[in-house]
Amino acid sequence: MEKAVQAHQTEYGSQPDVVVSAPGRIHLLGEHSWYFKDKTLSLAVDLPVYVLVSLRQDNNLRFYFHQLNERKRSSLPAMRFRKEDRWANAFKGVLSSFLAAGYESQGLNVTIYSDVLPSAGFGVNSAIKVASACALKQLIAPKAETEDIVEYIDTANRFFMNTTSCLADIYTPLYAKKNTCVLTNYNNSSYEIIPFDFPDTSFVLTDARVPRVHVWNEETLWTAEYACLLGDLKISRNGEIVYEDSDTEINEVLSVVNEDYRRRLICIMKEQTLLQDALSALKNSNFAQFARDVVHSHELLRDLFQISCPEIDWLVKRVFEGDMLSGKPLSACSRITGKGFGSSTYTVLQTKDLDAYEKRLAEYERIFGFHAICYNVHTADGVISGLNG
């Protein structure tokens, strides 16, 4: 945090009035299911994003992203979404929600400090929004409740940035606790803290550095027709809403859908089944079961959802192929992560196998020509847990 404060002071010539950090975030399972009112399992990781704010004596807004060495300008009267402002739009959007709720502000100097850039994924943009909202609460809206923060970020996403608003992206950096993950239920907009504590394992995020290409537009899946079809396949079982597992029933309901989208809808359904099984594994500290669910999830995303690529598949397979060949219970797992086409994976493996994994990354570079970057991370507290702690 000291480096972040120093960056703010060097840029603006004054100490910040408030400093808030929010953790990075990855989705373990179910990140493509939000539109269908399903569940997403997410994890906060210790890739902190700092938002530092100080008050000005005018109505101007100044933004500085230290690692990018980029600066953006605006003012309170002229504040609007501008595509070229990129990362600064996150703060502006959240500020616009506070102002629309009746809070008042003077001009602000804002610094964003993050060693991981937004282009890498890992929830950096979401962390900027959550940290910005919590900073503004301290600075101009001390009476705002935590539920208000969720609403203001959601409003910023939908109306200022004109983008989708996924509650898991808000809940995870806000409510997470160490050695846990966050289960977001889109059916009732709730969340649950789930244990995630496997001793002697390490968690690695790998940016494969594969150039992002257009595969297919996931938004074409977000239609009322498809939502109704999946709704028809939901049943109540043991007090839980789950998907029908009868192939006859599934084929009959989805017979009106073309083959590509039929596969993608089936992927949504099957991954929710894996997610439920993974929850049981996490609650019972059964790593082999959890790892099996993660591996099967990647296979679904590769074969049915069609968002992976050979480079990602190679990285994923190398993690657990030894266990698969020997027939042993899985001691490691890996999966593509990110919405749409992602060029990153998350991997959970035995800590003693970290060196072997890094050697695989060197082999990956020789084969594919991309220099992958990996981050050995740990679970992290969300903003609320950190403030209360």
TORLUMKOL-20812 format. One record per residue (C-alpha): residue number from 1; residue in one letter; z, y, x. Coordinates in Angstrom, 3 decimals. Layout:
[NUM 'A' [Z Y X]]
...
***
This chain:
[1 'M' [0.000 0.000 0.000]]
[2 'E' [0.681 2.337 2.908]]
[3 'K' [-2.998 2.298 3.914]]
[4 'A' [-4.001 3.136 0.343]]
[5 'V' [-1.590 6.083 0.230]]
[6 'Q' [-2.865 7.310 3.589]]
[7 'A' [-6.463 7.104 2.352]]
[8 'H' [-5.591 9.205 -0.706]]
[9 'Q' [-3.715 11.785 1.355]]
[10 'T' [-6.553 12.068 3.877]]
[11 'E' [-9.122 12.541 1.117]]
[12 'Y' [-7.239 15.047 -1.038]]
[13 'G' [-4.611 16.546 1.250]]
[14 'S' [-1.700 15.521 -0.962]]
[15 'Q' [0.415 12.499 -1.806]]
[16 'P' [-0.490 10.548 -4.963]]
[17 'D' [1.741 11.134 -7.966]]
[18 'V' [1.408 7.493 -9.008]]
[19 'V' [0.261 4.277 -7.330]]
[20 'V' [-0.472 1.084 -9.273]]
[21 'S' [-1.957 -2.172 -8.030]]
[22 'A' [-3.480 -4.922 -10.157]]
[23 'P' [-4.394 -8.413 -8.918]]
[24 'G' [-7.806 -9.991 -8.724]]
[25 'R' [-8.672 -12.598 -11.306]]
[26 'I' [-10.710 -15.743 -11.684]]
[27 'H' [-11.384 -17.877 -14.720]]
[28 'L' [-10.562 -21.541 -14.237]]
[29 'L' [-12.124 -22.857 -17.447]]
[30 'G' [-13.648 -21.542 -20.651]]
[31 'E' [-14.945 -18.117 -19.570]]
[32 'H' [-18.126 -18.516 -21.624]]
[33 'S' [-16.302 -19.246 -24.872]]
[34 'W' [-14.827 -15.893 -25.925]]
[35 'Y' [-17.532 -15.067 -28.488]]
[36 'F' [-16.809 -18.313 -30.322]]
[37 'K' [-13.072 -17.571 -30.694]]
[38 'D' [-12.082 -20.303 -28.248]]
[39 'K' [-9.760 -20.326 -25.228]]
[40 'T' [-10.042 -19.236 -21.601]]
[41 'L' [-7.773 -20.330 -18.750]]
[42 'S' [-7.455 -17.712 -15.999]]
[43 'L' [-5.543 -17.097 -12.791]]
[44 'A' [-4.381 -13.872 -11.111]]
[45 'V' [-4.798 -13.908 -7.326]]
[46 'D' [-3.441 -11.752 -4.523]]
[47 'L' [-6.535 -9.636 -3.964]]
[48 'P' [-4.887 -6.348 -4.968]]
[49 'V' [-6.792 -3.352 -6.254]]
[50 'Y' [-4.923 -0.053 -5.851]]
[51 'V' [-5.450 2.962 -8.078]]
[52 'L' [-3.828 6.160 -6.812]]
[53 'V' [-3.780 9.326 -8.913]]
[54 'S' [-2.566 12.875 -8.347]]
[55 'L' [-2.678 15.845 -10.696]]
[56 'R' [-4.963 18.822 -10.103]]
[57 'Q' [-4.534 22.405 -11.247]]
[58 'D' [-7.909 22.496 -13.031]]
[59 'N' [-9.989 20.270 -15.353]]
[60 'N' [-12.020 18.605 -12.626]]
[61 'L' [-12.053 14.888 -11.901]]
[62 'R' [-12.597 13.584 -8.385]]
[63 'F' [-13.068 9.914 -7.540]]
[64 'Y' [-13.015 8.227 -4.139]]
[65 'F' [-13.547 4.527 -3.316]]
[66 'H' [-12.237 4.157 0.210]]
[67 'Q' [-13.965 0.943 1.306]]
[68 'L' [-17.322 2.070 -0.082]]
[69 'N' [-16.840 5.598 1.266]]
[70 'E' [-18.256 6.827 -2.041]]
[71 'R' [-17.271 9.885 -4.037]]
[72 'K' [-17.967 10.740 -7.674]]
[73 'R' [-17.342 13.942 -9.638]]
[74 'S' [-16.837 14.881 -13.245]]
[75 'S' [-14.654 17.100 -15.415]]
[76 'L' [-12.605 16.571 -18.544]]
[77 'P' [-14.997 18.514 -20.835]]
[78 'A' [-18.100 16.800 -19.395]]
[79 'M' [-16.694 13.296 -18.962]]
[80 'R' [-19.187 10.651 -20.102]]
[81 'F' [-20.659 7.356 -18.995]]
[82 'R' [-23.177 7.739 -16.179]]
[83 'K' [-24.858 4.655 -14.783]]
[84 'E' [-24.906 6.091 -11.279]]
[85 'D' [-21.119 6.508 -11.339]]
[86 'R' [-20.702 2.721 -11.361]]
[87 'W' [-17.069 1.936 -10.408]]
[88 'A' [-15.819 5.396 -11.469]]
[89 'N' [-16.850 4.666 -15.061]]
[90 'A' [-13.956 2.210 -15.297]]
[91 'F' [-11.360 4.953 -14.800]]
[92 'K' [-13.272 7.466 -16.934]]
[93 'G' [-13.526 4.980 -19.788]]
[94 'V' [-9.807 4.252 -19.792]]
[95 'L' [-8.983 7.969 -19.545]]
[96 'S' [-11.260 8.665 -22.513]]
[97 'S' [-9.258 6.149 -24.574]]
[98 'F' [-5.965 7.877 -23.729]]
[99 'L' [-7.441 11.265 -24.665]]
[100 'A' [-8.827 9.872 -27.932]]
[101 'A' [-5.325 8.582 -28.739]]
[102 'G' [-4.003 12.142 -28.534]]
[103 'Y' [-2.619 12.303 -25.004]]
[104 'E' [-3.407 15.320 -22.853]]
[105 'S' [-4.324 15.491 -19.193]]
[106 'Q' [-5.223 18.040 -16.578]]
[107 'G' [-7.687 17.363 -13.784]]
[108 'L' [-7.101 14.317 -11.593]]
[109 'N' [-7.765 13.113 -8.062]]
[110 'V' [-8.327 9.351 -8.076]]
[111 'T' [-8.575 6.879 -5.203]]
[112 'I' [-9.667 3.253 -5.538]]
[113 'Y' [-8.609 1.021 -2.658]]
[114 'S' [-9.705 -2.629 -2.563]]
[115 'D' [-10.628 -4.835 0.376]]
[116 'V' [-12.788 -6.899 -1.997]]
[117 'L' [-15.692 -4.944 -3.452]]
[118 'P' [-16.679 -5.098 -7.139]]
[119 'S' [-19.972 -6.790 -6.244]]
[120 'A' [-18.070 -9.873 -5.061]]
[121 'G' [-16.637 -10.496 -8.509]]
[122 'F' [-13.123 -11.952 -8.606]]
[123 'G' [-12.100 -9.508 -11.346]]
[124 'V' [-12.167 -6.318 -9.276]]
[125 'N' [-13.628 -4.199 -12.087]]
[126 'S' [-11.061 -5.571 -14.525]]
[127 'A' [-8.278 -4.811 -12.047]]
[128 'I' [-9.508 -1.217 -11.711]]
[129 'K' [-9.298 -0.775 -15.488]]
[130 'V' [-5.853 -2.337 -15.820]]
[131 'A' [-4.406 -0.428 -12.858]]
[132 'S' [-5.994 2.797 -14.145]]
[133 'A' [-4.476 2.317 -17.587]]
[134 'C' [-1.016 1.636 -16.154]]
[135 'A' [-1.303 4.651 -13.842]]
[136 'L' [-2.271 6.906 -16.750]]
[137 'K' [0.610 5.538 -18.817]]
[138 'Q' [3.038 6.599 -16.088]]
[139 'L' [1.360 9.956 -15.558]]
[140 'I' [0.449 11.248 -19.029]]
[141 'A' [1.641 8.705 -21.624]]
[142 'P' [5.115 7.381 -20.770]]
[143 'K' [5.749 6.429 -24.409]]
[144 'A' [2.664 4.225 -24.660]]
[145 'E' [3.445 0.532 -25.164]]
[146 'T' [1.898 -2.372 -23.284]]
[147 'E' [-0.024 -3.293 -26.435]]
[148 'D' [-1.504 0.214 -26.384]]
[149 'I' [-2.775 -0.376 -22.854]]
[150 'V' [-4.653 -3.468 -24.033]]
[151 'E' [-6.151 -1.474 -26.900]]
[152 'Y' [-7.180 1.432 -24.675]]
[153 'I' [-8.947 -0.847 -22.179]]
[154 'D' [-10.660 -2.726 -24.987]]
[155 'T' [-11.807 0.565 -26.525]]
[156 'A' [-13.077 1.776 -23.150]]
[157 'N' [-15.122 -1.392 -22.707]]
[158 'R' [-16.699 -1.347 -26.135]]
[159 'F' [-17.247 2.334 -26.832]]
[160 'F' [-17.354 4.163 -23.483]]
[161 'M' [-19.013 1.536 -21.312]]
[162 'N' [-20.839 -0.160 -24.195]]
[163 'T' [-20.127 -3.602 -22.820]]
[164 'T' [-18.410 -6.777 -23.922]]
[165 'S' [-14.635 -6.783 -23.916]]
[166 'C' [-12.999 -10.064 -22.945]]
[167 'L' [-9.266 -10.199 -23.541]]
[168 'A' [-8.763 -12.681 -20.693]]
[169 'D' [-10.003 -9.991 -18.302]]
[170 'I' [-7.245 -7.697 -19.581]]
[171 'Y' [-4.391 -10.141 -20.163]]
[172 'T' [-4.614 -11.857 -16.767]]
[173 'P' [-4.160 -8.873 -14.398]]
[174 'L' [-1.675 -7.395 -16.864]]
[175 'Y' [0.637 -10.300 -17.776]]
[176 'A' [0.210 -12.977 -15.081]]
[177 'K' [3.127 -14.314 -13.054]]
[178 'K' [3.195 -16.121 -9.733]]
[179 'N' [2.648 -19.886 -9.901]]
[180 'T' [1.209 -19.621 -13.385]]
[181 'C' [-2.097 -19.076 -15.112]]
[182 'V' [-2.874 -17.294 -18.363]]
[183 'L' [-4.291 -19.013 -21.431]]
[184 'T' [-6.087 -16.550 -23.711]]
[185 'N' [-6.668 -17.621 -27.314]]
[186 'Y' [-9.480 -15.551 -28.802]]
[187 'N' [-8.863 -16.957 -32.265]]
[188 'N' [-5.654 -14.946 -32.658]]
[189 'S' [-5.848 -12.588 -29.636]]
[190 'S' [-2.762 -14.162 -28.076]]
[191 'Y' [-1.907 -15.354 -24.592]]
[192 'E' [0.367 -18.021 -23.124]]
[193 'I' [1.751 -18.422 -19.618]]
[194 'I' [0.977 -21.899 -18.240]]
[195 'P' [2.487 -23.369 -15.033]]
[196 'F' [0.150 -23.652 -12.057]]
[197 'D' [2.227 -25.021 -9.224]]
[198 'F' [0.843 -27.687 -6.933]]
[199 'P' [2.780 -27.797 -3.632]]
[200 'D' [0.845 -28.523 -0.447]]
[201 'T' [-2.412 -27.255 -1.934]]
[202 'S' [-4.413 -24.154 -1.092]]
[203 'F' [-6.619 -22.046 -3.327]]
[204 'V' [-9.866 -20.767 -1.829]]
[205 'L' [-12.410 -18.370 -3.296]]
[206 'T' [-15.846 -18.590 -1.710]]
[207 'D' [-18.562 -15.992 -2.076]]
[208 'A' [-21.667 -18.068 -1.324]]
[209 'R' [-23.685 -14.881 -0.763]]
[210 'V' [-26.591 -16.313 -2.735]]
[211 'P' [-28.856 -13.506 -3.999]]
[212 'R' [-28.306 -13.162 -7.724]]
[213 'V' [-31.358 -14.100 -9.746]]
[214 'H' [-32.112 -13.939 -13.454]]
[215 'V' [-31.774 -17.360 -15.017]]
[216 'W' [-31.275 -16.703 -18.722]]
[217 'N' [-29.472 -14.035 -20.688]]
[218 'E' [-26.131 -15.365 -21.904]]
[219 'E' [-25.982 -12.650 -24.557]]
[220 'T' [-28.752 -14.474 -26.440]]
[221 'L' [-26.100 -17.095 -27.208]]
[222 'W' [-23.838 -14.551 -28.883]]
[223 'T' [-25.213 -14.634 -32.417]]
[224 'A' [-23.556 -15.040 -35.792]]
[225 'E' [-25.759 -18.080 -36.444]]
[226 'Y' [-24.501 -19.956 -33.389]]
[227 'A' [-20.908 -18.890 -34.062]]
[228 'C' [-21.161 -20.282 -37.600]]
[229 'L' [-22.602 -23.556 -36.342]]
[230 'L' [-19.765 -24.049 -33.874]]
[231 'G' [-17.311 -22.958 -36.552]]
[232 'D' [-18.605 -25.783 -38.748]]
[233 'L' [-17.792 -28.214 -35.948]]
[234 'K' [-14.165 -27.124 -35.555]]
[235 'I' [-11.469 -29.350 -37.016]]
[236 'S' [-7.672 -29.399 -37.034]]
[237 'R' [-6.071 -32.206 -35.050]]
[238 'N' [-2.358 -32.494 -34.269]]
[239 'G' [-1.860 -28.830 -35.101]]
[240 'E' [-4.642 -27.689 -32.764]]
[241 'I' [-8.111 -26.386 -33.595]]
[242 'V' [-10.540 -28.581 -31.658]]
[243 'Y' [-14.208 -29.463 -31.800]]
[244 'E' [-15.633 -32.464 -33.602]]
[245 'D' [-16.329 -35.312 -31.171]]
[246 'S' [-18.600 -37.388 -33.405]]
[247 'D' [-22.112 -37.379 -31.927]]
[248 'T' [-23.559 -38.001 -35.374]]
[249 'E' [-21.842 -34.937 -36.831]]
[250 'I' [-22.694 -32.767 -33.817]]
[251 'N' [-26.362 -33.772 -33.859]]
[252 'E' [-26.621 -33.116 -37.578]]
[253 'V' [-25.082 -29.627 -37.417]]
[254 'L' [-27.044 -28.597 -34.317]]
[255 'S' [-30.356 -30.091 -35.446]]
[256 'V' [-31.626 -26.601 -36.351]]
[257 'V' [-31.183 -25.314 -32.772]]
[258 'N' [-33.795 -25.594 -30.020]]
[259 'E' [-32.993 -27.968 -27.164]]
[260 'D' [-31.958 -25.380 -24.550]]
[261 'Y' [-29.467 -23.655 -26.818]]
[262 'R' [-28.278 -26.938 -28.262]]
[263 'R' [-27.279 -28.024 -24.745]]
[264 'R' [-25.492 -24.729 -24.138]]
[265 'L' [-23.535 -24.937 -27.378]]
[266 'I' [-22.556 -28.511 -26.575]]
[267 'C' [-21.367 -27.268 -23.179]]
[268 'I' [-19.092 -24.747 -24.907]]
[269 'M' [-17.625 -27.526 -27.039]]
[270 'K' [-17.165 -30.043 -24.250]]
[271 'E' [-15.560 -27.536 -21.918]]
[272 'Q' [-12.977 -26.665 -24.548]]
[273 'T' [-12.076 -30.353 -24.643]]
[274 'L' [-11.721 -30.319 -20.858]]
[275 'L' [-9.597 -27.172 -21.080]]
[276 'Q' [-7.179 -28.871 -23.482]]
[277 'D' [-6.926 -31.837 -21.142]]
[278 'A' [-6.384 -29.520 -18.168]]
[279 'L' [-3.517 -27.806 -19.992]]
[280 'S' [-1.801 -31.166 -20.349]]
[281 'A' [-2.385 -31.831 -16.657]]
[282 'L' [-0.921 -28.475 -15.623]]
[283 'K' [2.146 -28.875 -17.802]]
[284 'N' [2.758 -32.334 -16.315]]
[285 'S' [1.897 -31.381 -12.705]]
[286 'N' [-0.892 -33.973 -12.676]]
[287 'F' [-3.266 -32.637 -10.039]]
[288 'A' [-5.753 -35.518 -10.124]]
[289 'Q' [-6.254 -35.049 -13.860]]
[290 'F' [-6.660 -31.286 -13.502]]
[291 'A' [-9.128 -31.757 -10.629]]
[292 'R' [-11.170 -34.207 -12.682]]
[293 'D' [-11.440 -31.688 -15.521]]
[294 'V' [-12.563 -28.935 -13.132]]
[295 'V' [-15.242 -31.157 -11.582]]
[296 'H' [-16.547 -32.203 -14.996]]
[297 'S' [-16.605 -28.551 -16.048]]
[298 'H' [-18.871 -27.684 -13.137]]
[299 'E' [-21.175 -30.538 -14.073]]
[300 'L' [-21.413 -29.179 -17.620]]
[301 'L' [-22.192 -25.665 -16.408]]
[302 'R' [-24.821 -27.050 -14.039]]
[303 'D' [-26.541 -29.507 -16.373]]
[304 'L' [-26.057 -28.047 -19.855]]
[305 'F' [-25.311 -24.348 -19.424]]
[306 'Q' [-27.793 -24.082 -16.552]]
[307 'I' [-26.145 -21.336 -14.487]]
[308 'S' [-25.602 -22.994 -11.132]]
[309 'C' [-27.942 -23.287 -8.142]]
[310 'P' [-28.481 -25.760 -5.252]]
[311 'E' [-26.366 -23.728 -2.825]]
[312 'I' [-23.375 -23.615 -5.155]]
[313 'D' [-23.776 -27.291 -6.070]]
[314 'W' [-23.797 -28.228 -2.379]]
[315 'L' [-20.560 -26.339 -1.738]]
[316 'V' [-18.863 -27.853 -4.772]]
[317 'K' [-19.876 -31.436 -4.009]]
[318 'R' [-18.690 -31.302 -0.396]]
[319 'V' [-15.127 -30.620 -1.564]]
[320 'F' [-14.493 -33.911 -3.355]]
[321 'E' [-17.244 -36.306 -2.254]]
[322 'G' [-14.865 -38.219 0.021]]
[323 'D' [-12.572 -39.044 -2.900]]
[324 'M' [-15.529 -39.968 -5.105]]
[325 'L' [-16.955 -42.369 -2.507]]
[326 'S' [-13.600 -44.044 -1.872]]
[327 'G' [-12.665 -44.286 -5.538]]
[328 'K' [-9.335 -42.549 -4.929]]
[329 'P' [-7.824 -40.077 -7.420]]
[330 'L' [-9.193 -36.617 -6.727]]
[331 'S' [-7.178 -34.641 -4.176]]
[332 'A' [-9.425 -31.552 -4.415]]
[333 'C' [-11.742 -29.831 -6.860]]
[334 'S' [-14.250 -27.008 -6.963]]
[335 'R' [-16.318 -25.177 -9.560]]
[336 'I' [-18.648 -22.234 -9.996]]
[337 'T' [-16.839 -19.177 -11.312]]
[338 'G' [-18.020 -15.996 -12.942]]
[339 'K' [-19.779 -14.967 -16.116]]
[340 'G' [-23.485 -15.604 -16.282]]
[341 'F' [-25.031 -16.613 -12.968]]
[342 'G' [-22.282 -16.512 -10.381]]
[343 'S' [-22.592 -16.894 -6.642]]
[344 'S' [-18.935 -17.798 -6.106]]
[345 'T' [-16.757 -20.869 -6.341]]
[346 'Y' [-13.070 -21.557 -6.539]]
[347 'T' [-11.648 -24.554 -4.717]]
[348 'V' [-8.228 -26.188 -4.844]]
[349 'L' [-7.627 -28.586 -1.969]]
[350 'Q' [-4.889 -30.023 0.183]]
[351 'T' [-3.721 -27.436 2.698]]
[352 'K' [-4.219 -29.921 5.528]]
[353 'D' [-7.944 -30.011 4.649]]
[354 'L' [-8.548 -26.264 5.024]]
[355 'D' [-10.039 -26.561 8.505]]
[356 'A' [-12.465 -29.227 7.335]]
[357 'Y' [-13.560 -26.962 4.477]]
[358 'E' [-14.230 -24.083 6.854]]
[359 'K' [-16.388 -26.396 8.975]]
[360 'R' [-18.380 -27.210 5.856]]
[361 'L' [-19.033 -23.491 5.404]]
[362 'A' [-20.535 -23.361 8.885]]
[363 'E' [-22.737 -26.312 7.954]]
[364 'Y' [-23.685 -24.508 4.726]]
[365 'E' [-24.882 -21.507 6.725]]
[366 'R' [-27.011 -23.698 8.983]]
[367 'I' [-28.655 -25.403 6.012]]
[368 'F' [-29.174 -22.505 3.599]]
[369 'G' [-29.089 -19.459 5.852]]
[370 'F' [-26.356 -17.635 3.887]]
[371 'H' [-23.081 -16.620 5.522]]
[372 'A' [-20.424 -17.503 2.962]]
[373 'I' [-17.181 -15.534 2.857]]
[374 'C' [-13.995 -17.288 1.807]]
[375 'Y' [-10.600 -15.947 0.786]]
[376 'N' [-7.497 -18.118 1.019]]
[377 'V' [-5.528 -16.703 -1.904]]
[378 'H' [-2.305 -17.294 -3.798]]
[379 'T' [-1.259 -16.786 -7.377]]
[380 'A' [-0.021 -13.268 -8.081]]
[381 'D' [2.078 -11.258 -10.491]]
[382 'G' [0.267 -9.097 -12.991]]
[383 'V' [0.971 -5.378 -13.236]]
[384 'I' [3.685 -5.743 -15.875]]
[385 'S' [5.515 -8.491 -13.972]]
[386 'G' [5.261 -6.457 -10.790]]
[387 'L' [6.664 -3.318 -12.401]]
[388 'N' [9.497 -5.240 -14.034]]
[389 'G' [10.205 -7.088 -10.799]]
***
